Amino acid sequence: MPAWEPFSRRRWEALVRTPFGCLLRLFVGRMFHGGGETGTGELGLGVGAVLILTAMPGLLVSLLMFEKYGSLIRWLRGDGVFDPFAATIPDEYFFIVLSASVTGAIALWRWDSIFLNRRDHSNLVALPIPLRTIFFANLSAVLVLAALFALVVNAASFLLFPVAVVGSQGSFAIFLRFALGHAMAVVCASVFSFFAVFATAGLLIATLPPVAFRRVALFARFALAVVLLGLLASVFTVPDDLERMSVVNAHKLAMLPPVSMLGLARTVWVKGNDVFATGIARAALSAIGLTLVTSIVAYAFTFRSSFLRIPETADISLLPRLRLSFSRLALVLKATMRTPSQRACYDFTTKTLFRSDAHLQIVSAFAAFGLVTVAQTLMSIRADQSFSIRHSPSADFLSIPFILSYSLILGIRFAFEVPANLDANWIFRFWLPPGDHLPRSVARWALLSLSLLWLAPACFAVTLIFFGWLDAVLHTLVLIACSILLVEVLLVHFRKISFTCSYPPFESNAGVILVAYLFGFFVYTDYLPQMERWSLLTPLRTLCFAPLFAIAFGMLYAYRKQILEIDKQLLFEEQSRSAF
């Protein structure tokens, strides 16, 4: 054992016992495990699970590169001279965007855990610890988290992508240069993305009063999620646009992150001989430095005031006007509910959804995905020269409300699984009998009202403007029927009051659930609009949907009938595999 090792170990053990070391461990652990309030029943993902989830996208994409850049594959394609530093630019941009998107998504996910909350204030303000120690410990935890995720997100591509591209070149110098340029680009993209989110939060804290910050923060996170998803979608257009643009326009686009991160990789690859790459590399480093300095300075100036004001801002409600306007709009719907229990549980479900920051974040993430997909669809419609002269809507046009419907319904359904406060679900245990079928009906009305209440009129109005009243009526009816069918499929095994049950143990089958969601998305937003377009060419064909929906609803009814009564009992504690 080296002589310095016991000394360094003793110094480390002494550091972790200091107030700074204890707070650093506390804040890092809280950022991994969540920073919610007591009693919310947070989803407990271990450190290993979080790291594996963040590393998985880079690993899967890197493995796919072996098929694209393998020497045998290139020989079969008849590729001539292969220049890895030029041929890999589109894929390098994809890795940069993937790194920025995943790291930014993690920062948005852990937004509340990064900043101190009411529990931290209650536990730390009474201790004899200087406020500057708390600040530096929390800032150090943020820096540790940023560095850790920058490495973990890109760990697989550090080695696998260079091996796939230049592993057959037979030159270790080329391999090392390619790997170094790639590592610099993707790590800088991760750091920029993380601190861009952190800087946004710091600027909002510095410029807004506490009440406004809590309400604006939700919209800021939603906007950042849209930006990250749009950034991920840019991998299909930006590399081609750079080749088609003029030199002046390409230079303007390349100066923006994360496109400018390509300059970092290119500068290392060509040893600084590319003047254009060197220029955009400087722009990339400037952007990273600006976000880093902005985030730290803004957080440093506002830390004391924001920390001391935590008790005043912890219980500020979200979206009061939206919740009030929706309640008025839903009066007609509530009048159709037969029992006071249904109306009470419906009020509890909708108000909890609009009141809770965590649940609104989930719905916002799904809604952001839907909006980005709709934006891509609108771009394809805009490129269609014959759209304005058609007598019937195209499949892309018809798919837009289906995309929004699927994203919103699925997001709300997923939010139903997240408990609001398990300490308060005793009232439902005491009030509702175990065999009551009220949960499914309440969830059904909530899903349909929160989606179709505004989506169906919008769908009818837009289709009426472009294609006339007949197509508008038929399109809206098909959308309503498909949305109802989707809701029924998602509620087949639903037997809980929303937000009152513990988390389902879905970690073991999370992959299967994700594949099912993606498969359902393609069926719902691609095949159904194509079938509808075929039917609208001859409106009488729309009658073909009637037997299809009848068969689908009949199968669901028959499946529910064969479910055992014990599996229909009202649930408050998940102990078996989730079936949603």
RACOR-V750255 format. One record per backbone hydrogen bond with DSSP energy under -0.5 kcal/mol. NH is the residue of the N-H (numbers start at 1). CO is the residue of the C=O. E is the energy in kcal/mol with one decimal. If there is no record, write none. Layout:
# RACOR-V750255
NH & CO & E
NH & CO & E
This chain:
# RACOR-V750255
5 & 2 & -0.8
6 & 2 & -0.7
7 & 3 & -0.6
8 & 4 & -2.6
9 & 5 & -2.5
10 & 6 & -2.3
11 & 7 & -2.2
12 & 8 & -2.2
13 & 9 & -2.7
14 & 10 & -2.3
15 & 11 & -2.0
16 & 12 & -2.4
17 & 13 & -0.7
18 & 15 & -1.3
21 & 15 & -0.7
22 & 18 & -2.8
23 & 19 & -2.5
24 & 20 & -2.5
25 & 21 & -2.3
26 & 22 & -2.3
27 & 23 & -3.0
28 & 24 & -2.5
29 & 25 & -2.3
30 & 26 & -2.3
31 & 27 & -2.2
32 & 28 & -1.4
33 & 29 & -2.6
34 & 30 & -2.0
40 & 37 & -1.4
44 & 42 & -0.7
45 & 43 & -1.3
46 & 44 & -0.5
50 & 46 & -2.2
51 & 47 & -2.5
52 & 48 & -2.3
53 & 49 & -2.3
54 & 50 & -2.0
55 & 51 & -1.8
56 & 52 & -1.5
57 & 53 & -0.6
59 & 55 & -1.8
60 & 56 & -2.6
61 & 57 & -2.3
62 & 58 & -2.0
63 & 59 & -2.1
64 & 60 & -1.5
65 & 61 & -1.0
65 & 62 & -0.6
66 & 62 & -0.6
66 & 63 & -1.0
67 & 63 & -0.5
67 & 64 & -0.7
68 & 64 & -1.0
69 & 65 & -2.7
70 & 66 & -1.0
74 & 70 & -2.5
75 & 71 & -2.1
76 & 72 & -2.4
77 & 73 & -1.9
78 & 74 & -0.7
78 & 75 & -0.7
79 & 74 & -2.5
83 & 81 & -0.6
84 & 82 & -0.7
86 & 83 & -1.4
87 & 83 & -2.9
88 & 84 & -0.9
89 & 86 & -1.0
92 & 88 & -3.0
93 & 89 & -2.4
94 & 90 & -1.8
95 & 91 & -2.3
96 & 92 & -2.2
97 & 93 & -2.6
98 & 94 & -2.9
99 & 95 & -2.6
100 & 96 & -2.4
101 & 97 & -2.9
102 & 98 & -2.6
103 & 99 & -2.1
104 & 100 & -2.4
105 & 101 & -2.3
106 & 102 & -2.0
107 & 103 & -2.3
108 & 104 & -2.3
109 & 105 & -2.5
110 & 106 & -2.5
111 & 108 & -1.2
114 & 110 & -2.0
115 & 111 & -1.3
121 & 117 & -2.2
122 & 118 & -2.5
123 & 119 & -2.0
124 & 120 & -2.4
125 & 121 & -2.0
127 & 124 & -1.2
129 & 127 & -2.3
133 & 130 & -0.6
134 & 130 & -1.5
135 & 131 & -2.3
136 & 132 & -2.7
137 & 133 & -2.2
138 & 134 & -2.3
139 & 135 & -2.8
140 & 136 & -2.5
141 & 137 & -2.0
142 & 138 & -1.9
143 & 139 & -2.3
144 & 140 & -2.5
145 & 141 & -2.5
146 & 142 & -2.5
147 & 143 & -2.4
148 & 144 & -2.6
149 & 145 & -2.5
150 & 146 & -2.0
151 & 147 & -1.6
152 & 148 & -2.8
153 & 149 & -2.5
154 & 150 & -0.6
155 & 151 & -0.5
155 & 152 & -0.9
158 & 154 & -1.6
159 & 155 & -0.7
159 & 156 & -0.7
160 & 156 & -2.4
161 & 157 & -0.6
162 & 157 & -0.6
163 & 159 & -2.0
164 & 160 & -2.6
165 & 161 & -2.0
166 & 162 & -2.7
167 & 163 & -1.3
169 & 166 & -1.5
175 & 171 & -1.9
176 & 172 & -2.7
177 & 173 & -2.3
178 & 174 & -2.6
179 & 175 & -2.6
180 & 176 & -2.4
181 & 177 & -2.2
182 & 178 & -2.4
183 & 179 & -2.5
184 & 180 & -2.3
185 & 181 & -1.9
186 & 182 & -2.3
187 & 183 & -2.2
188 & 184 & -2.0
189 & 185 & -1.9
190 & 186 & -2.1
191 & 187 & -2.6
192 & 188 & -2.6
193 & 189 & -2.3
194 & 190 & -2.5
195 & 191 & -2.4
196 & 192 & -1.8
197 & 193 & -1.7
198 & 194 & -2.0
199 & 195 & -2.8
200 & 196 & -2.0
201 & 197 & -2.1
202 & 198 & -2.5
203 & 199 & -2.6
204 & 200 & -2.1
205 & 201 & -2.4
206 & 202 & -2.1
207 & 203 & -1.9
208 & 204 & -1.9
213 & 209 & -2.7
214 & 210 & -2.1
215 & 211 & -1.3
216 & 212 & -3.0
217 & 213 & -2.8
218 & 214 & -0.6
219 & 215 & -0.8
220 & 216 & -2.5
221 & 217 & -2.5
222 & 218 & -2.0
223 & 219 & -2.6
224 & 220 & -2.4
225 & 221 & -2.2
226 & 222 & -2.1
227 & 223 & -2.2
228 & 224 & -2.5
229 & 225 & -2.3
230 & 226 & -2.8
231 & 227 & -2.5
232 & 228 & -2.1
233 & 229 & -1.9
234 & 230 & -1.0
235 & 232 & -1.0
236 & 233 & -1.4
237 & 234 & -1.5
238 & 234 & -2.8
241 & 237 & -2.5
242 & 238 & -2.4
243 & 239 & -1.0
244 & 240 & -1.7
245 & 241 & -2.3
250 & 246 & -2.8
251 & 247 & -2.1
252 & 248 & -1.9
253 & 249 & -2.3
254 & 250 & -2.5
255 & 251 & -1.1
256 & 253 & -1.3
259 & 256 & -0.8
260 & 256 & -1.8
261 & 258 & -1.1
262 & 259 & -1.7
263 & 260 & -1.3
264 & 260 & -0.6
264 & 261 & -0.6
265 & 261 & -1.4
266 & 262 & -3.0
267 & 263 & -2.3
268 & 264 & -1.6
269 & 265 & -2.4
270 & 266 & -2.3
271 & 268 & -0.8
272 & 267 & -2.3
273 & 270 & -1.2
275 & 273 & -0.7
278 & 274 & -2.2
279 & 275 & -2.0
280 & 276 & -2.0
281 & 277 & -1.9
282 & 278 & -1.7
283 & 279 & -1.5
284 & 280 & -2.0
285 & 281 & -2.3
286 & 282 & -2.3
287 & 283 & -2.2
288 & 284 & -2.2
289 & 285 & -2.5
290 & 286 & -2.5
291 & 287 & -2.3
292 & 288 & -2.3
293 & 289 & -2.6
294 & 290 & -2.6
295 & 291 & -2.4
296 & 292 & -2.1
297 & 293 & -2.7
298 & 294 & -2.5
299 & 295 & -2.0
300 & 296 & -2.5
301 & 297 & -2.2
302 & 298 & -1.3
303 & 299 & -1.2
306 & 302 & -2.5
307 & 303 & -2.7
308 & 304 & -2.2
309 & 305 & -1.3
310 & 307 & -1.0
312 & 309 & -0.9
313 & 309 & -1.1
313 & 310 & -1.0
314 & 310 & -1.1
316 & 313 & -1.0
323 & 319 & -2.4
324 & 320 & -2.2
325 & 321 & -2.9
326 & 322 & -2.3
327 & 323 & -2.0
328 & 324 & -1.9
329 & 325 & -2.1
330 & 326 & -1.9
331 & 328 & -1.2
334 & 330 & -2.6
335 & 331 & -1.8
336 & 332 & -0.7
336 & 333 & -1.1
337 & 334 & -1.3
343 & 339 & -1.7
344 & 340 & -2.7
345 & 341 & -2.5
346 & 342 & -2.3
347 & 343 & -2.3
348 & 344 & -2.3
349 & 345 & -2.4
350 & 346 & -2.5
351 & 347 & -2.5
352 & 348 & -2.0
353 & 349 & -1.9
354 & 350 & -2.0
355 & 351 & -1.7
356 & 352 & -2.0
360 & 356 & -1.8
361 & 357 & -1.9
362 & 358 & -1.5
363 & 359 & -2.2
364 & 360 & -2.6
365 & 361 & -2.2
366 & 362 & -1.9
367 & 363 & -2.6
368 & 364 & -2.7
369 & 365 & -1.9
370 & 366 & -2.1
371 & 367 & -2.5
372 & 368 & -2.4
373 & 369 & -2.1
374 & 370 & -2.3
375 & 371 & -2.4
376 & 372 & -2.0
377 & 373 & -2.0
378 & 374 & -2.7
379 & 375 & -1.8
380 & 376 & -1.8
381 & 377 & -2.1
382 & 378 & -2.5
383 & 379 & -1.7
384 & 380 & -0.6
384 & 381 & -0.9
385 & 383 & -0.8
387 & 384 & -1.2
390 & 386 & -0.6
390 & 387 & -1.0
398 & 394 & -2.2
399 & 395 & -1.6
400 & 396 & -0.7
400 & 397 & -0.9
402 & 398 & -0.7
403 & 399 & -2.5
404 & 400 & -2.1
405 & 401 & -2.6
406 & 402 & -2.7
407 & 403 & -2.4
408 & 404 & -2.4
409 & 405 & -2.5
410 & 406 & -2.4
411 & 407 & -2.1
412 & 408 & -2.5
413 & 409 & -2.5
414 & 410 & -2.3
415 & 411 & -2.1
416 & 412 & -1.5
417 & 414 & -1.3
418 & 415 & -1.7
419 & 417 & -0.7
420 & 499 & -2.7
421 & 499 & -0.7
422 & 39 & -1.6
423 & 39 & -0.6
424 & 421 & -1.8
425 & 422 & -1.0
427 & 424 & -0.9
428 & 425 & -0.5
429 & 425 & -1.6
430 & 426 & -2.4
431 & 427 & -1.6
432 & 428 & -2.3
436 & 433 & -1.6
441 & 437 & -1.1
442 & 438 & -2.5
443 & 439 & -2.5
444 & 440 & -2.4
445 & 441 & -2.4
446 & 442 & -2.4
447 & 443 & -2.6
448 & 444 & -2.4
449 & 445 & -2.5
450 & 446 & -2.3
451 & 447 & -0.7
452 & 448 & -2.0
453 & 448 & -0.8
453 & 449 & -0.6
454 & 451 & -0.9
455 & 451 & -2.2
456 & 452 & -1.5
457 & 452 & -0.5
458 & 454 & -1.6
459 & 455 & -2.6
460 & 456 & -2.4
461 & 457 & -2.6
462 & 458 & -2.4
463 & 459 & -2.1
464 & 460 & -2.2
465 & 461 & -1.8
466 & 462 & -1.7
467 & 463 & -3.0
468 & 463 & -0.5
468 & 464 & -1.2
472 & 468 & -1.6
473 & 469 & -2.6
474 & 470 & -2.5
475 & 471 & -2.7
476 & 472 & -2.2
477 & 473 & -2.3
478 & 474 & -2.4
479 & 475 & -2.2
480 & 476 & -2.4
481 & 477 & -2.5
482 & 478 & -2.7
483 & 479 & -2.4
484 & 480 & -2.3
485 & 481 & -2.2
486 & 482 & -2.5
487 & 483 & -2.4
488 & 484 & -2.3
489 & 485 & -2.1
490 & 486 & -2.2
491 & 487 & -1.3
492 & 489 & -1.1
494 & 491 & -0.9
499 & 416 & -1.9
500 & 497 & -1.9
502 & 572 & -1.4
505 & 576 & -0.6
506 & 504 & -2.4
508 & 505 & -0.5
509 & 506 & -0.6
510 & 507 & -0.8
513 & 509 & -2.1
514 & 510 & -2.4
515 & 511 & -2.3
516 & 512 & -2.3
517 & 513 & -2.5
518 & 514 & -2.4
519 & 515 & -2.7
520 & 516 & -2.6
521 & 517 & -2.1
522 & 518 & -2.1
523 & 519 & -2.2
524 & 520 & -2.8
525 & 521 & -2.6
526 & 522 & -1.2
527 & 522 & -1.2
528 & 523 & -1.9
530 & 526 & -1.6
531 & 527 & -2.5
532 & 528 & -2.6
533 & 529 & -2.6
534 & 530 & -2.1
535 & 531 & -1.9
536 & 532 & -2.4
537 & 533 & -1.2
538 & 534 & -0.6
538 & 535 & -0.8
541 & 535 & -0.5
541 & 538 & -3.0
542 & 539 & -1.7
543 & 540 & -1.6
544 & 541 & -2.3
545 & 542 & -1.8
546 & 543 & -0.9
547 & 543 & -0.7
548 & 544 & -1.1
549 & 545 & -2.8
550 & 546 & -2.4
551 & 547 & -2.5
552 & 548 & -2.2
553 & 549 & -2.8
554 & 550 & -2.2
555 & 551 & -2.4
556 & 552 & -2.1
557 & 553 & -2.3
558 & 554 & -2.5
559 & 555 & -2.3
560 & 556 & -2.3
561 & 557 & -1.8
562 & 558 & -1.3
563 & 560 & -1.0
567 & 564 & -0.9
568 & 565 & -1.6
569 & 566 & -0.7
570 & 434 & -3.3
571 & 495 & -2.6
